Amino acid sequence: MPKIKHIVVFRLSAMGDVAMTVPVLRAFAAQYPDVKLTVVSRPFFKPFFDGIPNLDFFEIDLKERHKGFFGLIRLYKDLKKLGVDAVADLHNVLRSKIVRSLFAWSGKKTAFVDKGRAEKKALTRAENKIFKPVKSMFKRHKQVFKELGFELRLENPIFPKQANLTEEILNLTGEKDKKWIGIAPFAQYDSKVYPQDLMQQVIDKLAENQDYKIFLFGGGTKEIEILDQLAAGKENVITVAGKLKFEEELKLISNLDVMLSMDSGNSHIAAMLGIKVITLWGATHPYAGFLSFNQTMDTAIVSDREKYPLLPTSIYGNKKVEGYEDAMRSIPVDKVVSVVIDQLK
């Protein structure tokens, strides 16, 4: 097999999953500077990979050029023109399997992520639950590159420098003369969202300290309305949602001192930028392998398993279990506040 000089990397969606690939690819770029990476993903995620040396971003066009089976044939041909030697499939869904197979049939080396479905099922099932950590997604991604012949070290990671704040950002935030706290109180599923009345208490308690400035992240009309309610009457609490472009939000996040998030994409975005992250967990659990990069269990605050012994009931939070709707109410407000304050010291 000829020496691999160019690897195409598939990770099409979703936001948190794409963000989780960034520290791995950043490590790869540092440890193998002579090997080119081409990341295939949706255009929206391009800013995640800015500044990683020897990495190109290929925008997949799922609405037109690369739509459907014949679109995937075109995608394969488009990528083949780039002189690809190998494929690292960090997504392992039907689309990426088809393109990966075409490369394999043409003699290129391929490897794909093992999502560990059996272990995850054992962790989340109600009967005969095996409550122990499964391999993290970062280690699973690392294994893909190992199969291609590249050992990766993820210890002592390199993070990008704090981004320069643009005039648009500073008009919203003001100069940084306080500790900056980001709070992202939403997730895709309700079972992963800390109740609004409790989150209000967390924000109110933190906002009492005038040395803190708090930024609320989210998106969409409904979420912005809730964020504005959470921020109401507090000068040092600012709703970011709807006021900055996505690239500017990333720059703001890179200047935070800490991010408080649900088990959601925002936790992984902050972590990929080297920010301390505190996560709150409801129906899901960090043992499923989705603890944010370079974070510890000390800052992963989980719901009470003595009260709710079937937790975790789901990997993604999309499964409803009767009687577990209020699991996150078992996370005390004072504990959340104290962990945030500890991380600011």
Backbone torsions as a table, in degrees:
resi	resn	phi	psi	omega
1	MET	NA	124.4	178.3
2	PRO	-60.2	156.7	-179.4
3	LYS	-63.1	135.9	-178.2
4	ILE	-80.9	122.3	179.7
5	LYS	-118.7	-11.0	-176.3
6	HIS	-149.1	118.5	-178.7
7	ILE	-115.4	130.2	171.7
8	VAL	-94.2	134.0	-175.0
9	VAL	-116.8	123.5	177.4
10	PHE	-98.5	126.7	168.5
11	ARG	-159.6	90.4	-167.5
12	LEU	-81.0	-38.6	-177.7
13	SER	-167.2	173.7	-5.0
14	ALA	-93.5	-176.8	-170.1
15	MET	-54.6	-51.0	-178.0
16	GLY	-63.4	-39.7	-179.8
17	ASP	-66.5	-40.1	177.7
18	VAL	-64.9	-43.9	179.3
19	ALA	-60.0	-33.6	-179.0
20	MET	-69.1	-19.8	177.5
21	THR	-78.8	-22.2	-171.2
22	VAL	-61.7	-49.2	179.8
23	PRO	-61.5	-33.0	179.3
24	VAL	-68.2	-44.7	-179.3
25	LEU	-70.7	-32.6	176.1
26	ARG	-64.8	-41.2	176.9
27	ALA	-64.4	-42.6	179.3
28	PHE	-59.8	-46.7	-177.9
29	ALA	-60.8	-35.4	-180.0
30	ALA	-74.0	-37.0	-173.8
31	GLN	-89.1	-21.3	179.2
32	TYR	-132.8	67.5	-174.0
33	PRO	-65.4	-15.3	-178.9
34	ASP	-90.3	-2.8	-178.9
35	VAL	-106.0	126.5	-179.3
36	LYS	-85.2	142.1	174.8
37	LEU	-115.6	137.5	170.8
38	THR	-123.2	112.9	-179.0
39	VAL	-89.9	125.8	176.8
40	VAL	-102.2	116.7	-178.7
41	SER	-158.9	-178.9	179.6
42	ARG	-74.2	146.5	-175.8
43	PRO	-53.0	-35.0	-176.3
44	PHE	-56.4	-29.9	-173.3
45	PHE	-89.5	0.8	-176.9
46	LYS	-53.9	-42.4	-178.0
47	PRO	-60.9	-22.1	179.1
48	PHE	-58.0	-32.0	-169.4
49	PHE	-102.6	4.9	179.5
50	ASP	-58.8	136.5	173.9
51	GLY	87.4	-5.6	176.8
52	ILE	-81.7	120.0	-174.8
53	PRO	-66.0	146.6	175.7
54	ASN	59.3	28.7	177.8
55	LEU	-122.1	126.2	174.1
56	ASP	-106.3	152.4	179.0
57	PHE	-113.1	126.7	178.7
58	PHE	-108.9	116.7	-177.4
59	GLU	-81.7	114.5	176.9
60	ILE	-78.6	137.5	-177.6
61	ASP	-111.0	86.6	-174.2
62	LEU	-80.2	-7.7	179.4
63	LYS	-90.4	-28.5	-177.2
64	GLU	-132.6	-83.9	-169.1
65	ARG	-58.8	-39.1	-174.7
66	HIS	-109.4	22.6	-179.2
67	LYS	-81.4	138.2	174.8
68	GLY	73.5	-177.6	-176.0
69	PHE	-62.1	-46.3	-178.3
70	PHE	-69.2	-27.8	173.9
71	GLY	-65.2	-35.4	177.8
72	LEU	-70.4	-32.3	173.4
73	ILE	-62.5	-42.5	177.7
74	ARG	-64.4	-38.9	178.1
75	LEU	-60.3	-45.3	178.3
76	TYR	-58.1	-45.4	-178.8
77	LYS	-66.7	-38.8	178.0
78	ASP	-61.3	-43.3	-178.3
79	LEU	-73.1	-36.2	-179.6
80	LYS	-59.9	-34.7	179.0
81	LYS	-61.8	-22.1	-176.6
82	LEU	-79.1	-7.1	180.0
83	GLY	79.5	46.1	-177.1
84	VAL	-76.7	137.8	177.5
85	ASP	-100.9	-26.9	-174.4
86	ALA	-155.9	162.6	-179.6
87	VAL	-125.6	128.3	171.7
88	ALA	-110.3	105.5	-177.4
89	ASP	-93.8	98.4	-179.5
90	LEU	-91.1	6.9	-179.4
91	HIS	-111.0	-50.8	175.6
92	ASN	58.8	52.9	172.5
93	VAL	-117.7	177.3	-173.6
94	LEU	-54.5	-45.6	-178.1
95	ARG	-58.4	-52.7	-176.4
96	SER	-68.6	-31.0	178.0
97	LYS	-63.3	-41.1	-178.9
98	ILE	-63.6	-49.9	-178.4
99	VAL	-66.2	-40.8	178.1
100	ARG	-59.0	-43.1	-179.2
101	SER	-64.3	-38.6	178.1
102	LEU	-62.1	-40.5	176.5
103	PHE	-66.0	-40.6	179.5
104	ALA	-62.2	-42.6	179.6
105	TRP	-65.7	-24.5	178.2
106	SER	-88.8	5.9	174.1
107	GLY	95.7	7.0	-179.9
108	LYS	-86.7	149.0	179.0
109	LYS	-77.0	135.9	179.9
110	THR	-133.5	154.0	174.2
111	ALA	-149.1	150.8	-176.9
112	PHE	-138.9	157.1	-175.8
113	VAL	-75.6	137.4	171.4
114	ASP	-93.1	113.1	-174.2
115	LYS	-78.5	-6.5	175.5
116	GLY	65.9	42.0	-174.3
117	ARG	-61.2	-38.3	-177.7
118	ALA	-64.3	-44.9	179.3
119	GLU	-65.2	-38.4	-179.4
120	LYS	-69.0	-36.5	176.9
121	LYS	-64.4	-39.8	178.7
122	ALA	-65.0	-33.3	-180.0
123	LEU	-71.9	-33.7	-172.2
124	THR	-102.3	-9.5	-177.5
125	ARG	-71.6	155.1	-176.9
126	ALA	-75.2	-40.9	-178.1
127	GLU	-103.3	143.7	179.9
128	ASN	54.2	38.6	179.2
129	LYS	-61.6	136.1	173.7
130	ILE	-106.6	97.3	-173.7
131	PHE	-91.1	85.6	175.6
132	LYS	-151.1	156.3	-176.6
133	PRO	-64.7	137.6	170.0
134	VAL	-95.2	168.8	-178.2
135	LYS	-59.6	135.7	-179.0
136	SER	-69.5	157.7	178.1
137	MET	-63.2	-28.5	179.2
138	PHE	-67.1	-41.1	176.9
139	LYS	-68.6	-33.5	177.3
140	ARG	-66.8	-40.2	176.8
141	HIS	-66.0	-40.8	178.4
142	LYS	-58.6	-39.4	-179.5
143	GLN	-63.7	-35.2	178.8
144	VAL	-59.7	-45.9	-178.9
145	PHE	-70.2	-32.0	175.8
146	LYS	-61.1	-40.2	179.3
147	GLU	-65.8	-23.0	175.7
148	LEU	-88.0	-3.1	177.6
149	GLY	102.5	13.5	-176.9
150	PHE	-120.6	107.9	173.7
151	GLU	-76.0	135.3	-179.2
152	LEU	-119.9	142.2	172.2
153	ARG	-109.6	125.3	-179.8
154	LEU	-105.3	-1.6	176.3
155	GLU	-74.2	157.5	-179.9
156	ASN	48.9	58.0	-175.4
157	PRO	-68.6	155.2	174.6
158	ILE	-100.8	130.1	178.2
159	PHE	-115.4	156.2	177.2
160	PRO	-66.6	155.4	176.5
161	LYS	-67.5	156.8	174.5
162	GLN	-54.4	132.4	179.9
163	ALA	-71.4	148.1	172.9
164	ASN	-71.5	134.4	-178.0
165	LEU	-83.3	125.0	-179.4
166	THR	-76.3	169.4	178.8
167	GLU	-59.7	-38.2	179.2
168	GLU	-61.4	-41.1	179.7
169	ILE	-68.9	-46.7	-177.1
170	LEU	-64.2	-30.6	176.0
171	ASN	-62.1	-28.6	178.7
172	LEU	-89.0	-41.7	-170.7
173	THR	-92.9	-30.4	-166.8
174	GLY	76.4	170.7	178.6
175	GLU	-64.2	151.6	-178.7
176	LYS	-83.5	100.4	176.9
177	ASP	-126.8	13.7	178.8
178	LYS	-138.7	175.0	170.7
179	LYS	-74.5	131.2	-178.3
180	TRP	-103.2	123.2	180.0
181	ILE	-114.1	126.6	171.9
182	GLY	-98.0	139.9	174.8
183	ILE	-130.5	124.3	177.8
184	ALA	-118.4	93.4	-168.5
185	PRO	-86.9	8.2	-175.4
186	PHE	-116.5	161.4	173.3
187	ALA	-149.3	171.1	-175.7
188	GLN	-63.9	-34.4	-177.1
189	TYR	-120.8	143.4	-177.6
190	ASP	-58.5	-30.5	-177.1
191	SER	-67.4	-8.6	178.8
192	LYS	-110.7	8.2	-174.5
193	VAL	-108.0	123.7	175.5
194	TYR	-63.1	131.6	-175.8
195	PRO	-52.6	140.6	-173.3
196	GLN	-58.8	-39.2	-178.6
197	ASP	-66.2	-33.8	177.9
198	LEU	-74.6	-39.0	176.9
199	MET	-64.1	-35.5	176.2
200	GLN	-59.6	-42.8	178.5
201	GLN	-63.6	-40.6	177.9
202	VAL	-60.2	-47.7	-178.5
203	ILE	-65.0	-43.2	180.0
204	ASP	-59.5	-43.8	-178.4
205	LYS	-66.8	-43.0	179.4
206	LEU	-67.4	-37.1	-177.2
207	ALA	-68.9	-16.9	177.2
208	GLU	-62.4	-27.6	178.4
209	ASN	-86.1	110.5	-176.1
210	GLN	-72.9	-4.1	174.8
211	ASP	-87.0	0.4	176.9
212	TYR	-109.5	141.8	167.6
213	LYS	-122.0	130.9	-171.1
214	ILE	-115.0	130.2	-179.9
215	PHE	-115.6	129.1	-176.6
216	LEU	-103.5	126.5	-175.3
217	PHE	-110.9	145.9	177.7
218	GLY	175.2	-161.7	179.1
219	GLY	-169.0	153.6	-179.2
220	GLY	91.4	152.3	-173.7
221	THR	-59.0	-46.2	-177.2
222	LYS	-63.7	-44.3	-179.4
223	GLU	-65.2	-39.5	180.0
224	ILE	-63.2	-39.0	176.8
225	GLU	-59.7	-43.6	179.7
226	ILE	-66.5	-42.6	179.4
227	LEU	-61.3	-41.3	178.9
228	ASP	-63.7	-35.4	175.1
229	GLN	-64.8	-42.5	-179.6
230	LEU	-65.0	-31.4	-176.6
231	ALA	-89.9	-13.6	-170.6
232	ALA	-53.5	130.6	173.8
233	GLY	79.9	5.9	-178.3
234	LYS	-123.1	113.9	-176.0
235	GLU	-65.2	-28.7	-176.4
236	ASN	-97.0	18.0	173.9
237	VAL	-122.0	122.7	-172.3
238	ILE	-126.6	129.7	173.3
239	THR	-80.2	122.6	179.1
240	VAL	-89.7	-34.5	-173.3
241	ALA	-53.3	130.9	177.2
242	GLY	81.5	-0.8	-175.8
243	LYS	-112.4	-14.2	-180.0
244	LEU	-131.4	150.9	171.0
245	LYS	-69.3	159.9	-176.6
246	PHE	-57.6	-43.3	179.8
247	GLU	-61.6	-35.4	179.2
248	GLU	-71.9	-35.2	175.1
249	GLU	-60.2	-41.3	178.6
250	LEU	-61.5	-40.8	178.6
251	LYS	-65.2	-40.1	177.4
252	LEU	-64.0	-45.4	-179.9
253	ILE	-59.4	-37.0	-178.5
254	SER	-67.4	-12.6	178.7
255	ASN	-103.2	1.8	178.6
256	LEU	-71.1	156.9	171.3
257	ASP	-91.1	-26.7	177.8
258	VAL	-161.0	150.0	174.8
259	MET	-121.2	128.0	172.3
260	LEU	-103.1	122.4	-172.7
261	SER	-142.6	159.8	167.1
262	MET	-76.5	-177.3	168.6
263	ASP	-72.9	87.0	-172.1
264	SER	-153.7	176.4	-178.1
265	GLY	-58.2	-34.3	-178.3
266	ASN	-61.7	-33.8	178.6
267	SER	-64.1	-39.3	-178.1
268	HIS	-75.9	-32.7	176.2
269	ILE	-64.7	-47.7	179.1
270	ALA	-61.4	-43.4	-177.7
271	ALA	-64.4	-37.9	-179.0
272	MET	-67.5	-20.3	178.4
273	LEU	-94.3	2.9	176.2
274	GLY	85.0	18.2	-179.2
275	ILE	-90.3	142.4	174.0
276	LYS	-63.8	135.5	-176.1
277	VAL	-126.5	131.7	172.0
278	ILE	-110.8	126.9	-178.0
279	THR	-117.9	145.6	176.2
280	LEU	-112.3	134.8	-171.8
281	TRP	-124.7	129.6	178.1
282	GLY	-107.3	-99.9	-179.4
283	ALA	-69.5	-21.6	-179.5
284	THR	-98.5	178.7	-176.3
285	HIS	-155.0	143.3	180.0
286	PRO	-61.5	-19.6	177.6
287	TYR	-61.9	-18.0	-178.9
288	ALA	-75.8	-1.9	174.5
289	GLY	101.1	8.5	-176.0
290	PHE	-111.4	21.1	172.2
291	LEU	-63.0	135.8	-175.9
292	SER	-58.5	151.0	-174.8
293	PHE	-57.8	134.6	174.0
294	ASN	64.6	19.5	177.6
295	GLN	-106.5	165.6	-178.6
296	THR	-120.0	167.2	178.1
297	MET	-64.9	-17.6	179.3
298	ASP	-62.5	-28.6	-178.2
299	THR	-107.7	10.9	173.8
300	ALA	-103.8	105.0	-175.0
301	ILE	-96.1	115.2	-173.6
302	VAL	-105.1	156.5	175.6
303	SER	-66.9	160.1	-172.4
304	ASP	-74.0	112.0	-178.9
305	ARG	-78.8	-13.7	173.4
306	GLU	-71.3	-40.0	176.8
307	LYS	-77.4	-32.5	-175.1
308	TYR	-129.1	75.3	-171.9
309	PRO	-67.3	-15.8	179.4
310	LEU	-80.5	-7.6	178.7
311	LEU	-66.3	143.2	-6.8
312	PRO	-77.2	143.6	-179.8
313	THR	-96.3	-7.3	-174.0
314	SER	-158.6	153.3	174.6
315	ILE	-80.6	-41.7	-173.9
316	TYR	-108.9	-6.7	-179.9
317	GLY	89.3	8.0	-175.3
318	ASN	-91.1	2.6	-179.1
319	LYS	-108.4	126.1	179.4
320	LYS	-94.8	133.3	178.2
321	VAL	-121.6	124.5	-177.2
322	GLU	-59.3	133.4	179.4
323	GLY	89.9	-5.8	-177.3
324	TYR	-110.2	11.5	-176.9
325	GLU	-62.6	-30.7	-176.1
326	ASP	-105.0	23.5	-177.0
327	ALA	-56.7	-38.1	-176.4
328	MET	-72.3	-14.5	174.7
329	ARG	-68.7	-11.4	177.5
330	SER	-82.0	-3.2	174.0
331	ILE	-90.3	113.5	-176.3
332	PRO	-69.2	138.9	176.7
333	VAL	-55.8	-45.3	-176.7
334	ASP	-62.7	-33.2	178.0
335	LYS	-67.4	-43.0	178.4
336	VAL	-60.0	-47.7	-178.7
337	VAL	-61.8	-43.5	-176.9
338	SER	-66.9	-36.9	178.6
339	VAL	-67.7	-40.5	176.4
340	VAL	-60.0	-48.1	-178.5
341	ILE	-62.3	-41.0	178.7
342	ASP	-59.8	-38.7	-178.2
343	GLN	-73.5	-14.3	179.1
344	LEU	-89.9	-7.3	-176.9
345	LYS	-76.2	NA	NA
